[in-house]
Amino acid sequence: MAKTKILLSEGSSLSARQTITALGMAGYSVDICSSDRFCIGAFSRYVNKVHVFPSAADNPQVYMDNIYQLLKTGAYDVLLPTHEQAFLFAAH
């Protein structure tokens, strides 16, 4: 059975880092979004890929456009908001 693929809305917070570890240890495949290629989450052995684009706080429309493009590929089973990005997802 294939691993469930999860996209985290950001990877620069400590809570995102803890979420990455918990998901990775449970056997999930984890990718993250970040405006910083070298965010704390990028250094986790459980992160497969970091998608770099403007943050939701700096440019919400570009952020959402990038999220939509990632989701349209069908590569992810779950989009998991780890912080304030949840308000954007709820609005869309």
C-alpha positions as CSV (number, residue, x, y, z in Angstrom):
1,M,0.0,0.0,0.0
2,A,1.3,3.4,-0.9
3,K,2.1,6.0,1.8
4,T,-0.4,8.8,2.3
5,K,1.1,12.0,0.9
6,I,0.7,15.1,3.1
7,L,1.4,18.7,2.2
8,L,2.0,20.9,5.2
9,S,1.1,24.6,4.7
10,E,4.4,25.8,6.2
11,G,7.6,24.4,7.7
12,S,9.2,27.3,9.5
13,S,7.6,27.0,13.0
14,L,8.4,24.6,15.8
15,S,4.9,23.2,15.8
16,A,5.3,22.4,12.1
17,R,8.6,20.7,12.9
18,Q,6.9,18.6,15.6
19,T,4.1,17.7,13.2
20,I,6.6,16.7,10.5
21,T,8.3,14.3,13.0
22,A,5.1,12.8,14.2
23,L,3.8,12.2,10.7
24,G,7.1,10.9,9.4
25,M,7.5,8.5,12.3
26,A,3.9,7.2,11.6
27,G,4.9,6.4,8.1
28,Y,3.4,9.3,6.2
29,S,5.1,11.0,3.2
30,V,5.6,14.7,4.0
31,D,6.3,17.7,1.8
32,I,6.2,21.3,3.1
33,C,5.6,24.8,1.7
34,S,7.8,27.7,2.8
35,S,9.1,31.1,1.7
36,D,12.5,30.0,3.0
37,R,14.2,27.0,1.4
38,F,16.2,26.6,4.6
39,C,13.4,26.7,7.1
40,I,13.6,24.5,10.2
41,G,11.3,21.8,8.6
42,A,13.6,21.5,5.6
43,F,16.2,19.8,7.8
44,S,13.9,17.0,8.9
45,R,14.8,13.6,7.5
46,Y,11.0,13.1,7.1
47,V,10.6,15.9,4.5
48,N,10.8,14.8,0.9
49,K,10.4,18.2,-0.7
50,V,10.2,21.9,0.1
51,H,8.0,23.9,-2.2
52,V,9.3,27.5,-2.1
53,F,7.0,30.4,-2.8
54,P,5.9,33.7,-1.2
55,S,4.4,33.3,2.3
56,A,0.6,33.6,2.9
57,A,1.2,36.7,5.0
58,D,3.3,38.5,2.4
59,N,1.2,37.6,-0.7
60,P,-1.9,35.5,0.0
61,Q,-3.1,35.3,-3.6
62,V,0.2,34.0,-4.9
63,Y,0.4,31.6,-2.0
64,M,-3.1,30.2,-2.8
65,D,-2.3,30.1,-6.5
66,N,0.7,27.9,-5.7
67,I,-1.2,25.7,-3.3
68,Y,-3.9,25.2,-6.0
69,Q,-1.3,24.3,-8.6
70,L,0.3,21.7,-6.2
71,L,-3.1,20.2,-5.4
72,K,-4.2,20.0,-9.0
73,T,-1.3,17.6,-9.7
74,G,-3.0,15.0,-7.6
75,A,0.3,14.3,-5.8
76,Y,-1.2,14.9,-2.3
77,D,-3.9,13.1,-0.3
78,V,-4.0,15.7,2.5
79,L,-3.4,19.4,2.8
80,L,-2.6,20.1,6.5
81,P,-2.6,23.8,7.7
82,T,-0.2,24.1,10.6
83,H,-0.8,27.8,11.3
84,E,-2.5,30.9,10.1
85,Q,-2.8,29.5,6.6
86,A,-5.9,27.8,7.8
87,F,-7.9,31.1,7.5
88,L,-7.0,31.2,3.7
89,F,-8.0,27.6,3.1
90,A,-11.3,28.2,5.0
91,A,-12.0,31.3,2.8
92,H,-11.3,29.4,-0.4
